[in-house]
Each structure stands twice: as C-alpha cells, then as structure tokens.
C-alpha cells in the first residue's frame, strides 16, 4: 500500500464491523449482534444486578410501611408521601429490568407496574393513597415473589 492511497475501510466479522486499520477487527457491539435488542436492553442486562438490588431494597422499605399499619398510614401525610416515593423507586426499578427478564415472568403485570410509575411521577397530584397502600400490601409482595423466585428455590 502506498502512502498516497487513501485508507479504505475494511469489513470484517459476522456483523460487518468497519475498521480503518488493516488487520484490526473491532469488537462487535452486542446490541448490533441481535437486532431485537436495543442498546438500552443491552445496558439493562449489564446493570441487572444493581437493578435487582435497588428493587429488593425498595420492596423492603415498602414492607416497613405495611408493618406500621394502615391507621398510621391513613393519618400521616408524611408517611403517605414517603410511601409514594418508595412506590416510585419500586416501579422505576421494575421499568429498568431488561425486557428478557420481564418476559421470563409473565405472571407479573409489568405494563400495570410501569404504568403506575408514570402516574406517581408525572401525575402525582392525583395519586390515591388507597392505591398506594394496596400496591404495598398486596401487589408488590406478589411481584417480589416472582422476581426473586430463583433465590428461594
């Protein structure tokens, strides 16, 4: 190759990565190897462990609200606000779980969980404390059982 010729990109590898250095093969982007996976999904898979830890921590906080009892919850707006924040954390962590992880647990109503996240974040002024309590007391324990089922087996 002479110095006056432009360096042509070379194609190599199964995905057709382009490299400008002869003999250099760039690492394939995992998101490109499987066109069904978005870059967000690939990143979510890499962060699964951290997401599950955050979810577990927030679910534990939710149990503490339930342990306080319904009368305390009903009578204290600060407890309600803190519980809404915990619901936000739970639903945000659920949203960040990779689609493949969620698909492996079809018994969880993921669309509803993520929909609740959107409401508590974007329409917080209409959040019904009764629904927050119901989620903490009934729905989230069911989700926890499904999400962490492999740990109890």
Secondary structure by P-SEA (a helix, b strand, c coil): ccccccbbbbbbccccccccccccccccccccccccccaaaaaaaaaaaaaaaaaaaaaaaaaaaaaacaaaaaacaaaaaaaaaaaaaaaaaaaaccaaaaaaccccaaaaaaaaaaaaacccccccaaaaaaaacccaaaaaaaaaccccc
